[in-house]
Amino acid sequence: MGTLKQVKCGETVTVLKINGNGAVRRRIMDMGITKGAEVFVRKVAPFGDPVEITIRGYELSLRKADAEMIEVN
């Protein structure tokens, strides 16, 4: 499908891969966003930043720069 940034509000997707290196990639994984995790996009702010998602039973807000690093199906 593409990246998490491209997912529309109300859709559920599965994480395929996390791009990026070092601390940024580690921070995303520490938030529970790992390969195979299901992500539900709850809200998208009017200008697209941030994106509010539900993952592993909790709500999380991501900057669109971080959402762009997450490949989903």
PAPA-345028 format. One line per field, with one value per residue: residue number from 1; x, y, z of N, C-alpha, C, O in turn. Coordinates in steps of 0.2 Angstrom, whole numbers, plus 5000, padded with zeros to 4 digits. Each point is the difference from the previous one (the first is absolute). Layout:
REM PAPA-345028
num	(NUM:...) $
nu	(X:...) $
nv	(Y:...) $
nw	(Z:...) $
cau	(X:...) $
cav	(Y:...) $
caw	(Z:...) $
cu	(X:...) $
cv	(Y:...) $
cw	(Z:...) $
ou	(X:...) $
ov	(Y:...) $
ow	(Z:...) $
//
This chain:
REM PAPA-345028
num	(1:2:3:4:5:6:7:8:9:10:11:12:13:14:15:16:17:18:19:20:21:22:23:24:25:26:27:28:29:30:31:32:33:34:35:36:37:38:39:40:41:42:43:44:45:46:47:48:49:50:51:52:53:54:55:56:57:58:59:60:61:62:63:64:65:66:67:68:69:70:71:72:73) $
nu	(5004:5006:4998:5007:5010:5004:5004:4993:4996:5004:5009:4998:5009:5004:5003:5003:4998:5009:4995:5009:5003:5007:5005:5003:5009:5010:5003:5004:5010:5007:4999:5009:5006:4992:5010:4994:5007:4992:4999:4997:4997:5006:5011:4993:5011:4995:5007:4992:4998:5001:5008:4989:5008:4995:5005:4997:4992:5008:4996:4998:5007:4996:5010:4997:5005:4994:4992:5006:5002:4989:5007:4993:4994) $
nv	(4994:4996:5011:4999:5003:4991:4996:4993:5010:4997:5005:4990:5003:4996:4999:5008:5011:4997:5009:5001:5010:4991:5010:5004:4996:5004:5010:5000:4997:5009:5005:4993:5008:4992:4996:5003:5009:4997:5004:5004:5000:5004:5003:5007:5001:5008:5002:4994:5010:4990:4991:5001:4997:4992:5001:4990:5003:5002:5008:5001:5006:5000:5000:5010:5008:5002:5008:5010:5002:5004:4992:5005:4993) $
nw	(5000:5008:4999:5008:4995:4995:5009:4994:4999:5010:4997:4995:5007:4990:5011:4993:5000:5005:4995:4994:5004:5002:5003:4990:4995:5004:4996:4989:4998:5002:4990:4997:4997:5000:4998:4991:5002:5008:4990:5010:4989:5009:5002:4994:5004:5005:5008:5005:5005:5005:5002:4999:5007:4994:5010:4995:4993:4992:5007:4989:5006:4990:5002:4996:5007:5009:5000:5000:5011:5001:4999:4993:5007) $
cau	(4996:5004:5002:4994:4998:4995:4994:4994:4997:4996:5003:5004:5005:5005:5006:5004:5007:5002:5006:5004:5006:5002:4996:4994:4997:5000:4995:4994:4999:4998:4993:4996:4999:5005:4998:4994:4995:4995:4999:4994:5000:4994:4999:5005:4999:4999:5006:5003:5005:5002:4995:4998:4999:4999:5004:5001:4995:5000:5001:5007:5000:5006:5002:4999:5006:5001:4995:5002:5005:4997:4997:4995:4996) $
cav	(5006:5006:5002:5002:5007:5000:4997:5005:5000:4994:4993:4996:4998:4996:5003:4995:5002:5006:5003:5004:4997:5002:5002:5002:4994:4997:5003:4998:4993:5000:5002:4994:5000:4995:4996:4996:5003:5003:5007:5003:5008:5003:5007:5004:5007:5004:5001:4994:4999:4993:4995:4997:4993:4995:4994:4996:5002:5007:5006:5003:5005:5000:5005:4997:4998:4994:4995:4999:4995:4994:4997:4996:4997) $
caw	(5000:5001:5007:5005:4999:4995:5002:5002:5007:5001:4997:5004:4996:5004:4999:4996:5001:5002:4997:5004:5003:5007:5005:4998:4999:5007:5003:4997:5002:5007:5001:4999:4993:4998:4994:5002:5005:4997:5001:4998:5000:5004:4997:4997:5001:4994:4996:5000:5005:5000:4998:5006:4998:5005:4999:5006:5005:5003:4995:4999:4995:4996:4995:4993:4998:5003:4997:4993:5000:5002:4994:5002:4995) $
cu	(5004:5003:4995:4998:4994:4993:4995:4997:4994:5002:5004:5005:5005:5007:5004:5007:5001:5006:5003:5005:5001:4994:4992:4996:4999:4994:4993:4998:4999:4993:4995:4998:5005:4997:4994:4995:4994:4999:4993:5001:4994:4998:5006:4999:4999:5005:5004:5005:4997:4994:4999:4998:4998:5005:5001:4996:5001:5001:5006:5000:5007:5000:4999:5007:5002:4995:5003:5006:4997:4997:4994:4996:4993) $
cv	(5006:5001:5002:5007:5000:4996:5005:4998:4994:4994:4997:4997:4996:5003:4995:5001:5007:5002:5005:4997:5002:5002:5001:4993:4996:5003:4998:4993:5000:5002:4994:4999:4995:4996:4995:5003:5003:5007:5002:5008:5003:5007:5003:5007:5004:5001:4994:4998:5002:4995:4996:4992:4996:4994:4997:5002:5007:5005:5003:5005:5000:5006:4997:4998:4993:4995:4999:4994:4993:4997:4995:4996:5001) $
cw	(5000:5007:5004:4999:4995:5002:5002:5007:5000:4997:5005:4995:5004:4998:4996:5002:5003:4997:5005:5003:5007:5004:4998:4999:5006:5003:4998:5003:5008:5001:4998:4992:4997:4994:5002:5004:4996:5002:4998:5000:5003:4997:4997:5000:4993:4995:4999:5005:5007:4998:5007:4998:5007:4999:5007:5006:5003:4994:5000:4994:4997:4996:4994:4997:5002:4997:4993:5000:5001:4994:5003:4994:5001) $
ou	(4999:5001:4994:4994:4996:4996:5001:5001:4996:4997:5003:4998:5000:5002:5001:5004:4996:5005:4997:5001:4997:4996:4996:4994:4994:4996:4995:4995:4996:4998:4994:4997:5006:4994:5001:4994:5002:5000:4999:5002:4995:4994:5006:4994:5001:4999:5006:5003:4999:4994:5005:4996:5002:4999:5002:5002:4997:5002:5004:4996:5005:4996:5002:5001:5003:5002:4998:5001:5004:4995:5001:5002:4996) $
ov	(5005:4995:5001:5001:5004:5001:5005:4995:4999:4995:5003:4997:5000:5001:4994:4996:5004:4997:5001:4994:5005:4996:4998:4999:4997:4997:4999:4998:4996:4999:5001:4996:5002:5000:4997:4997:5003:5001:4999:5003:4999:5001:4997:5003:4997:4999:5000:4995:5006:5002:4998:4999:5002:4997:5003:5000:5002:4998:5001:4999:5000:5003:4994:4995:4996:4994:4994:4997:4995:5003:4996:5002:4997) $
ow	(4996:5003:4998:5002:5000:4996:5004:5003:4995:5000:5004:4995:5007:4994:5002:5000:4999:5001:5005:5000:5002:5001:5004:5002:5001:5004:5004:5002:5002:5006:5001:4999:4999:4999:5005:5001:4994:5006:4994:5005:4996:4998:5001:4999:4995:4994:4998:5000:5000:4998:5003:4996:5005:4994:5005:5005:5005:4995:5005:4995:5003:4997:4999:4996:4997:4998:4997:4995:5000:4998:5004:4994:4997) $
//
